[in-house]
Amino acid sequence: MPPGMAFGDTSRRTRFSALLRRIAGSARERIGIGELIDGFGERSFGAAMLLLALPNMAPLPPGASTLFGLPLVLIAAQLALGRRVIWLPVTLRRRSIAAPLFSRMVNVTRPYLRFAERLLRPRLNFMLGPLATRLTGAACVVLAILIALPIPIANFLSGLAVAAFALGLLRDDGAAVLAGWTVTAVSLAATALVSGAVWIAIRKTVEWVTGLSG
């Protein structure tokens, strides 16, 4: 596929799961990040956020979540600033994904996407206005930072929240955005609890070691 060519119809009437299958079925060895983002057209923000959020809802090797979290910070920040087109550094745009790996990811997530898409429909437009969308972007920046941190529970819940926000943007569904805010609150609370428990454990360990040495 030549650079800049769109993946067929990318309007909101086309289901995202169908668009992913179309991309995965393209006869090529690698899929460029830049042309992938460009190919999503008017849905680039929701599409990019969803693609970066979905892997965090599955078990990942240590450190892998950072690879998804950092680009997500960049994209979510642009949404928060009100940009209409995603800007990526040239070095990132030139990176590519092996087609077999992309196909596996699509095959795993597509059934869940199709189920979610059957529930989505345009509603609660006040959750999708310019100000509301900027606030959504700001929330996704915080969630992306949590995704980048090595906290398993935070990774899953934050990824789930970003996915809900992204689906709402993709299908103009304010109810999905509202669900994203709900999961965001749960994610922040869970992160605080886990971080507090880890801090207490570290402090008690230090006190125990200090007591032994004394």
ZASEVO-86183 format. One line per 10 residues: number of its first residue (from 1); their letters; for each residue x negated, y negated, z of N, C-alpha, C, CB. Coordinates in steps of 0.2 Angstrom, whole numbers, always signed. Glycine has a CB too. Example, Ala and Ser with C-alpha at 12.3 -4.5 7.8 and 13.67 -1.06 7.14 Angstrom:
2
1	as	-66,+28,+39,-62,+22,+39,-66,+16,+39,-57,+22,+45  -64,+11,+35,-68,+5,+36,-64,+0,+39,-70,+3,+29
***
This chain:
214
1	mppgmafgdt	-4,+6,+0,+0,+0,+0,-4,-6,+0,+5,+0,+6  -4,-11,-5,-8,-17,-5,-7,-21,+1,-7,-20,-11  -12,-25,+3,-11,-29,+9,-5,-34,+8,-17,-33,+10  -1,-35,+13,+4,-40,+13,+11,-38,+10,+2,-46,+8  +11,-31,+7,+17,-29,+5,+21,-27,+10,+15,-23,+0  +28,-28,+10,+32,-27,+16,+34,-19,+15,+38,-31,+16  +37,-17,+20,+39,-10,+20,+46,-9,+18,+37,-6,+27  +48,-11,+12,+55,-11,+10,+59,-16,+14,+58,-4,+11  +65,-15,+15,+70,-19,+19,+68,-19,+26,+77,-17,+18  +66,-25,+29,+64,-26,+36,+69,-30,+39,+57,-29,+36
11	srrtrfsall	+75,-32,+37,+80,-36,+40,+83,-32,+46,+85,-38,+35  +87,-36,+50,+90,-33,+56,+95,-27,+54,+93,-38,+60  +97,-27,+48,+102,-22,+47,+99,-15,+46,+106,-23,+40  +92,-15,+45,+89,-8,+45,+87,-6,+51,+83,-9,+40  +88,+0,+53,+86,+2,+60,+79,+3,+60,+89,+9,+61  +76,+1,+66,+69,+1,+67,+66,+8,+67,+67,-2,+74  +70,+13,+69,+67,+20,+69,+67,+22,+61,+72,+25,+72  +71,+20,+57,+71,+22,+50,+65,+18,+47,+77,+20,+46  +63,+12,+49,+58,+8,+46,+51,+12,+48,+58,+1,+49  +51,+14,+54,+45,+18,+57,+44,+24,+53,+45,+19,+64
21	rriagsarer	+49,+28,+51,+49,+34,+47,+46,+32,+40,+55,+38,+47  +48,+27,+38,+46,+25,+31,+39,+23,+31,+50,+19,+29  +36,+20,+36,+29,+18,+36,+25,+25,+37,+28,+13,+42  +27,+29,+42,+24,+35,+43,+23,+40,+37,+27,+39,+49  +28,+39,+33,+29,+44,+27,+25,+41,+21,+36,+45,+25  +22,+35,+22,+18,+32,+16,+12,+36,+15,+16,+25,+18  +10,+37,+9,+4,+41,+7,-2,+38,+8,+5,+44,+0  -5,+38,+13,-11,+34,+15,-15,+37,+21,-10,+27,+16  -21,+36,+21,-25,+39,+27,-25,+35,+33,-32,+40,+25  -25,+28,+32,-25,+23,+38,-20,+18,+37,-32,+21,+39
31	igigelidgf	-17,+15,+42,-12,+9,+42,-15,+3,+45,-5,+11,+45  -16,-2,+42,-20,-8,+44,-15,-12,+49,-22,-13,+39  -18,-14,+55,-14,-18,+60,-11,-24,+57,-18,-19,+66  -15,-28,+53,-13,-34,+50,-7,-33,+45,-18,-37,+46  -7,-28,+41,-2,-27,+36,+4,-24,+39,-4,-23,+30  +3,-20,+45,+8,-17,+49,+13,-23,+52,+6,-12,+54  +9,-28,+55,+13,-33,+58,+16,-37,+53,+8,-38,+62  +13,-39,+47,+16,-43,+42,+22,-39,+39,+11,-44,+36  +21,-32,+38,+27,-29,+35,+33,-28,+39,+24,-22,+34  +33,-30,+45,+39,-30,+49,+43,-36,+48,+37,-30,+57
41	gersfgaaml	+40,-41,+44,+44,-47,+42,+47,-51,+48,+50,-45,+38  +53,-53,+48,+56,-57,+53,+57,-54,+60,+63,-59,+51  +56,-47,+60,+56,-44,+66,+49,-42,+69,+60,-37,+65  +44,-46,+67,+37,-44,+69,+36,-44,+77,+32,-49,+66  +39,-49,+80,+38,-49,+88,+41,-43,+91,+41,-56,+91  +47,-42,+90,+50,-36,+93,+47,-30,+91,+58,-36,+91  +45,-29,+85,+42,-23,+83,+35,-22,+86,+41,-23,+75  +31,-27,+86,+24,-26,+89,+25,-25,+96,+20,-33,+87  +29,-28,+100,+30,-27,+107,+32,-20,+108,+35,-32,+110  +37,-18,+104,+39,-11,+105,+34,-6,+104,+45,-10,+101
51	llalpnmapl	+30,-7,+99,+25,-2,+97,+19,-2,+102,+22,-4,+90  +18,-7,+105,+13,-7,+111,+16,-5,+117,+10,-14,+111  +22,-5,+118,+25,-3,+125,+26,+4,+125,+32,-7,+126  +28,+7,+120,+31,+14,+120,+25,+19,+122,+33,+16,+113  +19,+18,+120,+14,+23,+122,+13,+23,+130,+7,+22,+119  +15,+18,+133,+14,+17,+141,+19,+21,+144,+14,+10,+143  +24,+23,+141,+29,+27,+144,+28,+35,+144,+36,+26,+140  +22,+36,+141,+20,+43,+141,+13,+44,+145,+19,+46,+134  +11,+50,+147,+4,+50,+151,-1,+48,+146,+3,+57,+153  -6,+44,+149,-11,+42,+145,-18,+43,+148,-11,+34,+143
61	ppgastlfgl	-23,+44,+145,-30,+45,+148,-32,+39,+152,-35,+47,+143  -36,+39,+157,-38,+33,+160,-41,+28,+156,-43,+35,+166  -39,+22,+157,-41,+16,+153,-38,+15,+146,-48,+17,+151  -33,+20,+144,-30,+19,+138,-25,+13,+138,-27,+25,+136  -22,+12,+144,-16,+7,+144,-19,+0,+143,-13,+8,+151  -26,-1,+145,-29,-7,+143,-29,-9,+136,-36,-7,+146  -30,-4,+132,-30,-5,+125,-23,-7,+122,-32,+2,+121  -18,-6,+125,-11,-8,+123,-9,-14,+127,-6,-2,+124  -12,-15,+133,-10,-21,+137,-13,-27,+135,-11,-20,+144  -19,-27,+133,-22,-34,+131,-19,-37,+124,-30,-32,+130
71	plvliaaqla	-18,-33,+119,-15,-36,+113,-8,-38,+115,-15,-31,+107  -5,-34,+119,+2,-36,+121,+2,-43,+124,+5,-31,+125  -3,-44,+129,-3,-51,+132,-4,-56,+127,-10,-51,+136  -8,-55,+121,-8,-60,+116,-2,-62,+112,-14,-58,+111  +2,-56,+111,+8,-57,+107,+13,-60,+111,+10,-50,+104  +14,-58,+117,+19,-60,+122,+18,-68,+123,+20,-56,+128  +12,-70,+124,+10,-77,+125,+13,-81,+119,+3,-78,+126  +12,-79,+113,+14,-82,+107,+22,-83,+107,+12,-79,+101  +25,-78,+109,+33,-78,+110,+35,-83,+115,+35,-71,+112  +31,-83,+121,+32,-88,+126,+31,-95,+124,+28,-87,+132
81	lgrrviwlpv	+27,-96,+119,+25,-103,+117,+30,-105,+111,+18,-103,+114  +34,-100,+109,+39,-102,+104,+37,-101,+97,+41,-109,+105  +31,-98,+95,+29,-96,+89,+34,-92,+85,+22,-93,+89  +34,-93,+79,+39,-89,+75,+35,-83,+71,+43,-93,+70  +29,-84,+70,+25,-79,+67,+19,-77,+71,+22,-82,+60  +17,-71,+71,+12,-68,+76,+5,-70,+73,+13,-60,+77  +1,-73,+77,-6,-74,+75,-11,-69,+78,-9,-81,+76  -15,-65,+74,-20,-61,+77,-27,-62,+75,-18,-53,+75  -32,-62,+79,-39,-63,+77,-40,-58,+71,-44,-61,+82  -45,-61,+66,-46,-57,+60,-49,-50,+62,-52,-61,+56
91	tlrrrsiaap	-53,-50,+67,-56,-43,+69,-50,-38,+71,-61,-44,+75  -45,-40,+74,-40,-36,+76,-35,-34,+70,-35,-39,+81  -34,-39,+66,-30,-38,+60,-33,-33,+55,-29,-45,+56  -40,-33,+55,-44,-28,+51,-44,-21,+54,-50,-30,+50  -42,-20,+60,-42,-13,+63,-36,-9,+60,-41,-14,+71  -37,-3,+60,-32,+2,+57,-31,+8,+62,-34,+4,+50  -25,+11,+60,-23,+17,+64,-23,+23,+59,-16,+16,+68  -26,+28,+61,-25,+34,+57,-18,+36,+56,-29,+40,+61  -16,+38,+50,-9,+39,+48,-7,+45,+52,-9,+40,+41  -11,+51,+53,-8,+56,+57,-6,+54,+64,-13,+62,+57
101	lfsrmvnvtr	-11,+50,+67,-9,+48,+74,-3,+44,+74,-15,+44,+77  -2,+39,+69,+4,+35,+69,+10,+40,+68,+3,+30,+64  +10,+45,+64,+15,+49,+63,+17,+53,+69,+13,+54,+57  +12,+55,+73,+14,+59,+79,+17,+55,+84,+7,+62,+82  +15,+48,+84,+18,+44,+89,+26,+42,+87,+14,+37,+89  +27,+42,+80,+33,+41,+78,+38,+47,+79,+33,+39,+70  +35,+53,+78,+39,+59,+79,+41,+60,+86,+35,+65,+76  +37,+58,+91,+38,+59,+98,+43,+54,+100,+32,+58,+102  +43,+47,+98,+47,+42,+100,+54,+41,+96,+43,+35,+101  +54,+43,+90,+59,+42,+86,+66,+45,+89,+58,+45,+79
111	pylrfaerll	+67,+51,+92,+73,+53,+94,+76,+48,+100,+72,+60,+97  +71,+46,+104,+73,+41,+109,+75,+34,+106,+68,+40,+114  +72,+32,+101,+74,+26,+98,+81,+26,+95,+68,+24,+93  +82,+32,+91,+88,+33,+88,+94,+33,+93,+88,+39,+84  +93,+36,+99,+98,+36,+104,+99,+29,+107,+96,+40,+110  +94,+25,+108,+94,+18,+110,+98,+14,+105,+88,+15,+112  +96,+15,+99,+99,+11,+93,+107,+12,+93,+96,+12,+87  +109,+18,+94,+116,+19,+94,+120,+15,+99,+118,+27,+95  +117,+13,+105,+120,+9,+110,+119,+2,+109,+116,+11,+117  +115,+0,+105,+113,-7,+104,+118,-11,+99,+106,-9,+101
121	rprlnfmlgp	+120,-17,+100,+124,-21,+95,+123,-28,+97,+131,-18,+96  +124,-33,+93,+124,-40,+94,+129,-42,+100,+125,-44,+88  +127,-45,+105,+131,-47,+111,+127,-51,+115,+134,-41,+114  +130,-55,+120,+127,-59,+125,+122,-64,+122,+124,-55,+130  +124,-68,+117,+119,-72,+113,+115,-77,+118,+123,-76,+108  +118,-79,+123,+115,-83,+128,+108,-81,+130,+119,-85,+134  +107,-74,+130,+101,-71,+132,+96,-71,+126,+102,-64,+134  +97,-74,+121,+93,-74,+115,+92,-81,+112,+96,-69,+109  +94,-86,+116,+92,-93,+113,+85,-94,+114,+96,-98,+118  +83,-100,+111,+76,-102,+111,+73,-102,+118,+75,-109,+108
131	latrltgaac	+76,-105,+123,+73,-105,+130,+73,-98,+133,+77,-110,+134  +78,-94,+132,+79,-88,+135,+73,-83,+132,+86,-85,+134  +72,-84,+125,+67,-80,+122,+60,-82,+125,+67,-81,+114  +59,-88,+126,+52,-90,+129,+51,-88,+136,+52,-98,+129  +57,-87,+140,+56,-84,+146,+55,-77,+146,+63,-86,+150  +58,-74,+141,+57,-67,+140,+49,-66,+138,+61,-64,+134  +47,-70,+134,+39,-70,+132,+35,-70,+138,+38,-75,+127  +37,-75,+143,+33,-76,+149,+33,-70,+153,+35,-82,+153  +39,-67,+154,+40,-61,+158,+35,-55,+155,+47,-58,+158  +35,-55,+148,+31,-49,+145,+24,-50,+146,+33,-49,+137
141	vvlailialp	+22,-57,+146,+15,-58,+148,+13,-55,+154,+13,-66,+148  +17,-56,+160,+16,-53,+166,+16,-45,+166,+21,-56,+171  +21,-43,+162,+21,-35,+161,+15,-33,+158,+28,-34,+158  +13,-36,+153,+7,-34,+149,+1,-34,+153,+6,-38,+143  +0,-38,+158,-6,-38,+162,-5,-32,+167,-6,-45,+166  +1,-31,+169,+2,-25,+173,+0,-18,+170,+9,-24,+176  +2,-18,+163,+1,-12,+159,-7,-11,+158,+4,-13,+152  -10,-17,+158,-18,-17,+157,-21,-14,+163,-20,-23,+155  -18,-15,+169,-21,-12,+175,-20,-5,+176,-18,-16,+181  -25,-2,+180,-24,+6,+181,-19,+8,+186,-31,+9,+182
151	ipianflsgl	-13,+6,+185,-8,+8,+190,-2,+12,+186,-5,+1,+194  -2,+18,+187,+2,+23,+183,+9,+21,+183,+1,+30,+185  +12,+20,+189,+19,+18,+190,+21,+11,+187,+21,+18,+197  +16,+6,+188,+17,+0,+185,+17,+0,+177,+12,-5,+187  +12,+5,+174,+12,+6,+167,+18,+8,+164,+6,+10,+165  +21,+13,+167,+28,+16,+165,+33,+11,+165,+29,+22,+168  +34,+8,+171,+40,+3,+172,+39,-3,+168,+41,+2,+179  +33,-6,+167,+32,-12,+163,+33,-10,+156,+25,-14,+165  +30,-4,+154,+32,-2,+147,+39,-2,+145,+28,+4,+145  +43,+1,+150,+50,+2,+149,+53,-5,+149,+53,+6,+155
161	avaafalgll	+51,-10,+153,+54,-16,+153,+53,-20,+146,+51,-20,+159  +46,-20,+144,+45,-23,+137,+48,-19,+132,+37,-22,+136  +49,-13,+132,+53,-9,+127,+60,-12,+126,+53,-2,+128  +63,-13,+132,+70,-15,+132,+70,-22,+130,+73,-15,+140  +66,-27,+132,+66,-33,+129,+65,-33,+121,+60,-38,+132  +60,-29,+119,+59,-28,+112,+65,-26,+108,+53,-24,+110  +68,-21,+110,+74,-18,+107,+80,-24,+107,+77,-12,+111  +80,-28,+112,+85,-33,+112,+84,-38,+107,+85,-37,+119  +77,-40,+106,+75,-45,+100,+76,-42,+94,+68,-47,+101  +75,-35,+93,+76,-32,+86,+83,-31,+84,+73,-25,+87
171	rddgaavlag	+87,-30,+89,+94,-29,+87,+99,-35,+89,+97,-22,+90  +96,-40,+92,+100,-46,+94,+105,-44,+100,+104,-49,+88  +103,-40,+104,+107,-37,+109,+105,-40,+116,+106,-29,+110  +108,-45,+118,+107,-48,+125,+107,-44,+131,+111,-54,+126  +112,-39,+130,+112,-34,+136,+106,-30,+137,+118,-29,+134  +102,-28,+131,+96,-25,+132,+91,-30,+135,+93,-23,+125  +91,-36,+133,+86,-41,+136,+88,-41,+144,+87,-48,+133  +94,-41,+146,+96,-42,+153,+94,-35,+156,+104,-42,+153  +94,-30,+153,+91,-24,+156,+84,-24,+157,+93,-18,+151  +81,-27,+152,+73,-29,+153,+72,-33,+159,+71,-32,+147
181	wtvtavslaa	+76,-38,+160,+74,-42,+166,+75,-38,+173,+79,-48,+166  +80,-33,+173,+82,-29,+178,+76,-24,+180,+88,-25,+177  +73,-21,+174,+68,-16,+175,+61,-20,+177,+66,-13,+168  +61,-27,+175,+55,-31,+176,+55,-32,+184,+55,-37,+173  +61,-33,+187,+61,-34,+194,+59,-28,+198,+68,-36,+196  +61,-22,+195,+60,-15,+198,+52,-14,+198,+64,-10,+195  +49,-16,+192,+42,-15,+190,+38,-19,+195,+41,-16,+183  +40,-25,+196,+36,-30,+201,+36,-27,+208,+39,-37,+200  +42,-25,+210,+43,-22,+217,+39,-16,+218,+50,-21,+218  +39,-11,+213,+36,-5,+213,+28,-6,+213,+37,+0,+208
191	talvsgavwi	+26,-11,+209,+19,-13,+209,+16,-16,+216,+17,-18,+203  +21,-20,+219,+19,-23,+225,+18,-17,+230,+24,-28,+227  +23,-13,+230,+23,-7,+235,+17,-3,+234,+29,-3,+235  +15,-1,+228,+10,+4,+227,+3,+0,+228,+9,+6,+219  +3,-6,+227,-4,-10,+228,-4,-11,+236,-3,-17,+225  +1,-12,+239,+1,-13,+246,-2,-6,+250,+7,-15,+249  +1,-1,+247,-1,+6,+250,-8,+8,+249,+4,+11,+247  -10,+6,+243,-17,+7,+241,-22,+3,+245,-19,+5,+233  -20,-4,+246,-24,-8,+251,-24,-6,+258,-21,-15,+251  -19,-3,+260,-19,+0,+267,-23,+6,+268,-11,+1,+269
201	airktvewvt	-23,+10,+263,-27,+16,+263,-34,+14,+262,-25,+21,+257  -36,+9,+258,-43,+7,+258,-45,+4,+264,-44,+2,+252  -41,+0,+267,-43,-3,+274,-44,+2,+279,-38,-8,+276  -39,+7,+280,-40,+12,+285,-46,+17,+283,-34,+17,+285  -48,+18,+277,-54,+22,+276,-60,+18,+278,-54,+23,+268  -60,+12,+276,-66,+8,+278,-67,+8,+286,-65,+0,+276  -61,+7,+289,-61,+7,+297,-64,+14,+299,-54,+5,+300  -61,+19,+296,-64,+26,+298,-71,+27,+297,-60,+31,+294  -74,+25,+291,-81,+25,+290,-85,+21,+295,-82,+23,+282  -82,+15,+296,-86,+10,+301,-86,+13,+308,-82,+3,+301
211	glsg	-81,+16,+310,-80,+20,+316,-85,+25,+317,-73,+22,+318  -86,+29,+311,-91,+35,+311,-98,+32,+312,-90,+39,+305  -99,+27,+308,-106,+24,+308,-108,+21,+315,-107,+19,+302  -103,+18,+318,-104,+15,+324,-105,+20,+330,-98,+10,+326
***
